[in-house]
Amino acid sequence: MQAIQFSQFGFANLQQVELPEPSAGPGEVLVRIHAAALNYRDRLIIEGSYLPDLALPASPLSDGAGEVVEVGHGVTRWKVGDRVTTHYSSTWIAGRAQARHAAGKLGGPQPGVLRQIIAIDQQALVATPAYLDDVQAATLPIAALTAWNALEQCGASPGQTVLLQGTGGVSLFALQLARLRGARVIITSSDDTKLERARQLGAHDTINYRRTERWSVAVRELTAGIGADVVLEMGGSHTLAQSLASVRHGGNIAVIGFLAGTGNGPDVARALVSTQARLQGISVGHRESFEAMLCAMTLARIKPVVDRCYGMEELAAAFSHMGSAENFGKVVIRL
Ligand SMILES: NC(=O)c1ccc[n+]([C@@H]2O[C@H](COP(=O)([O-])OP(=O)(O)OC[C@H]3O[C@@H](n4cnc5c(N)ncnc54)[C@H](OP(=O)(O)O)[C@@H]3O)[C@@H](O)[C@H]2O)c1
């Protein structure tokens, strides 16, 4: 059985290795992985800047889709031949987030999915919707569920305005899912071609954040001075000031990413007191939410935007493409 591992941090240390086929322990299934998708956190983990204490060797990537090939003793959720997709926060099944759920994350600290056959707890999987192929399904566990959960937590509802930063994986799912909720979408990007593609996907208004550095002013203009009801914060502390200036009184900001880096942030207290806005931290979502999202996506036949597929041995090239900002949509490894 083939797998990708790294025994030291850094992309130069990625290796394709032959491993014995795992066996399914009690409550576990063996899944033949057909596709695995890349996320920003995977890059940070391989570089060693996130989870620096991760036990090595480690196998990367959290998001995979494939087929059950063996079931262990006591497995009731799956049978051989079922098509399944991994659930990232594997022990968070429902209810409120708990600190202990951090230990159950696939692709660090739990083993990743970039291997031909994985042994995985039966609870850490969802059924793959029949209308999606495995490449499409592999894009869902982190990016789509984060977008879904952020919109849910912020109460995005019909007629409201949702502001999205950049056209990364989370934002593109948020665009599609916000439209599903009947919301108006304003999206920013550094690239006009991507903004045109976002319009084709259903964005109502677009702003080039390179040309329009004070994009919060443009958001106010587009909303008759009111501001966006919901903002998905992707940049982190460097963009938060503009998110606070973009959100309407009593609106919601979902704090998701830190693409623009970490460091000194704005005077949050003052801005929150004057706008009475709410900041909501988001960490992907639980399995029940994942399953609800899959139902909604299936009814609306929402297709993930896949940018490009690579082979297993091309992982470093796939990450380089994802980091180049040339991609529009998810980058996937086909096994
Ligand atoms: N909290 C959570 O649960 C959670 C879950 C998933 C991801 N995240 C985090 O959310 C962020 C986005 O993840 P992703 O998977 O969507 O990443 P991604 O696909 O790698 O996003 C890349 C895109 O982000 C945009 N971007 C980069 N810098 C930006 C900036 N300063 N302002 C606005 N947009 C910017 C660019 O869009 P354009 O090319 O259009 O300019 C770029 O192409 C990351 O920080 C990730 O770690 C958090």
The ligand as an SDF file (V2000), in Angstrom:
LIG
                    3D

 48 52  0  0  0  0  0  0  0  0999 V2000
  -11.4200   28.4310   11.0020 N   0  0  0  0  0  0  0  0  0  0  0  0
  -11.6200   27.3920   10.2220 C   0  0  0  0  0  0  0  0  0  0  0  0
  -12.3600   26.4580   10.5460 O   0  0  0  0  0  0  0  0  0  0  0  0
  -10.9620   27.3460    8.8860 C   0  0  0  0  0  0  0  0  0  0  0  0
  -11.3030   26.3720    7.9520 C   0  0  0  0  0  0  0  0  0  0  0  0
  -10.7490   26.4350    6.6730 C   0  0  0  0  0  0  0  0  0  0  0  0
   -9.8160   27.4390    6.3850 C   0  0  0  0  0  0  0  0  0  0  0  0
   -9.4710   28.3200    7.3480 N   0  0  0  0  0  0  0  0  0  0  0  0
   -8.5530   29.4080    7.0750 C   0  0  0  0  0  0  0  0  0  0  0  0
   -9.2600   30.3040    6.2240 O   0  0  0  0  0  0  0  0  0  0  0  0
   -8.3530   30.8900    5.3110 C   0  0  0  0  0  0  0  0  0  0  0  0
   -8.8530   30.6170    3.9060 C   0  0  0  0  0  0  0  0  0  0  0  0
   -8.7870   29.2290    3.6610 O   0  0  0  0  0  0  0  0  0  0  0  0
   -8.9870   28.6970    2.1770 P   0  0  0  0  0  0  0  0  0  0  0  0
   -8.9680   27.2150    2.2480 O   0  0  0  0  0  0  0  0  0  0  0  0
  -10.1300   29.3710    1.5450 O   0  0  0  0  0  0  0  0  0  0  0  0
   -7.6260   29.2240    1.5520 O   0  0  0  0  0  0  0  0  0  0  0  0
   -7.1620   29.2820    0.0420 P   0  0  0  0  0  0  0  0  0  0  0  0
   -8.0700   28.4910   -0.8090 O   0  0  0  0  0  0  0  0  0  0  0  0
   -5.7170   28.9650    0.0360 O   0  0  0  0  0  0  0  0  0  0  0  0
   -7.3730   30.8380   -0.2630 O   0  0  0  0  0  0  0  0  0  0  0  0
   -6.4780   31.5140   -1.0740 C   0  0  0  0  0  0  0  0  0  0  0  0
   -7.1200   32.8180   -1.5320 C   0  0  0  0  0  0  0  0  0  0  0  0
   -7.3460   33.6950   -0.4390 O   0  0  0  0  0  0  0  0  0  0  0  0
   -7.3780   35.0190   -0.9040 C   0  0  0  0  0  0  0  0  0  0  0  0
   -6.5700   35.9100   -0.0750 N   0  0  0  0  0  0  0  0  0  0  0  0
   -5.2720   35.8190    0.2370 C   0  0  0  0  0  0  0  0  0  0  0  0
   -4.8990   36.8890    0.9700 N   0  0  0  0  0  0  0  0  0  0  0  0
   -6.0030   37.6630    1.1120 C   0  0  0  0  0  0  0  0  0  0  0  0
   -6.2650   38.9030    1.7310 C   0  0  0  0  0  0  0  0  0  0  0  0
   -5.3160   39.6020    2.3540 N   0  0  0  0  0  0  0  0  0  0  0  0
   -7.5340   39.4000    1.6770 N   0  0  0  0  0  0  0  0  0  0  0  0
   -8.4940   38.7190    1.0410 C   0  0  0  0  0  0  0  0  0  0  0  0
   -8.3030   37.5500    0.4060 N   0  0  0  0  0  0  0  0  0  0  0  0
   -7.0660   37.0330    0.4560 C   0  0  0  0  0  0  0  0  0  0  0  0
   -6.8350   34.9990   -2.3190 C   0  0  0  0  0  0  0  0  0  0  0  0
   -7.9700   35.2100   -3.1650 O   0  0  0  0  0  0  0  0  0  0  0  0
   -7.8460   36.0260   -4.5380 P   0  0  0  0  0  0  0  0  0  0  0  0
   -6.8700   35.2280   -5.3690 O   0  0  0  0  0  0  0  0  0  0  0  0
   -9.2220   36.0280   -5.0630 O   0  0  0  0  0  0  0  0  0  0  0  0
   -7.3290   37.3720   -4.1930 O   0  0  0  0  0  0  0  0  0  0  0  0
   -6.2590   33.5930   -2.4700 C   0  0  0  0  0  0  0  0  0  0  0  0
   -6.3610   33.0970   -3.7790 O   0  0  0  0  0  0  0  0  0  0  0  0
   -6.9880   30.3170    5.6580 C   0  0  0  0  0  0  0  0  0  0  0  0
   -6.3460   31.2000    6.5530 O   0  0  0  0  0  0  0  0  0  0  0  0
   -7.3050   29.0160    6.3580 C   0  0  0  0  0  0  0  0  0  0  0  0
   -6.3020   28.6100    7.2360 O   0  0  0  0  0  0  0  0  0  0  0  0
  -10.0170   28.2970    8.5840 C   0  0  0  0  0  0  0  0  0  0  0  0
  1  2  1  0
  2  3  2  0
  2  4  1  0
  4  5  1  0
  4 48  2  0
  5  6  2  0
  6  7  1  0
  7  8  2  0
  8  9  1  0
  8 48  1  0
  9 10  1  0
  9 46  1  0
 10 11  1  0
 11 12  1  0
 11 44  1  0
 12 13  1  0
 13 14  1  0
 14 15  2  0
 14 16  1  0
 14 17  1  0
 17 18  1  0
 18 19  2  0
 18 20  1  0
 18 21  1  0
 21 22  1  0
 22 23  1  0
 23 24  1  0
 23 42  1  0
 24 25  1  0
 25 26  1  0
 25 36  1  0
 26 27  1  0
 26 35  1  0
 27 28  2  0
 28 29  1  0
 29 30  1  0
 29 35  2  0
 30 31  1  0
 30 32  2  0
 32 33  1  0
 33 34  2  0
 34 35  1  0
 36 37  1  0
 36 42  1  0
 37 38  1  0
 38 39  2  0
 38 40  1  0
 38 41  1  0
 42 43  1  0
 44 45  1  0
 44 46  1  0
 46 47  1  0
M  CHG  2   8   1  16  -1
M  END
$$$$
